[in-house]
Amino acid sequence: MYNSPGKGCKLVLSYGAEYLDYENNTYLYTITYLVGPVVSDVSFNIVLKGPSGSSKWYERDRILPAHNYDSNAVAILSKKKYTQICVSFKGNFPDRGDSAKDFCRPIRQNVFNTGRPIIDNNVPGYPSGNIGSGKPFNGG
């Protein structure tokens, strides 16, 4: 998605996710997003959706000030099967041109093709998943 088409076309939203079957009905998700730079302040959250419901990435919506950007890339483990990643804004985004409140796409298996992960069962905290900015991910 681009802001101000015809004027250099700055990228203001990019996001994606993939999953791999990990073990024991657990999924390893790789999630990445970039929002901004934005013209005016925006509020948003990342939402993972699936057959058993949805989970927000952040406990509280992120507030992104004008002329800034926010990005993150994480890998999480979860027993839940998510099928869709959404970037959800409080208002329409961007503030001009084609805009919407929610942007969603499917989570597909191994689309980043990063290879098979090395499974280390001695890592504390697995298979629960914590994502975001140091807050517990409530979708484990």
C-alpha positions, 0 to 999 in steps of 0.5 A: 500500500502506498501513500500519495500515488504519483508523488514518489509513492512512499511505502506506508504498510507492509506485513506478512506471516507464515507458519511451520508445523513445529511439533506436538500440534504446535505451530511456529509463526514468523510475523513481520510488519512495517507501518509508516512513515505516516502523515498524521498520528495513527493507532493500530494493532496486529491481529491474528485470526483463526478457527478458534478465535483471534488474538491481538499482538499488543495488549493496547493499540500502538500509537504511531506519531506523525512522520514516524514508522513502527516495525517488528519481526518475530517468531512465536510458538503457539498451539493455536492455528491462525489462518489470517494476519490483520493490521487493524487501524482505529480510523481509515488508513492512510488518510487519503486515497484508497483507505480502510480500517482493516488490512488482512491476508492469509497466513500460509505455510513456509512462504518465506522459505527460510528452511526448517528450524532447529528444534531445541527443547531445552529453551525455557518457556517453550512452547508458549509464545510471547510476542510484541514489546515485552508484554505477554502474547495472549494468543498462546 
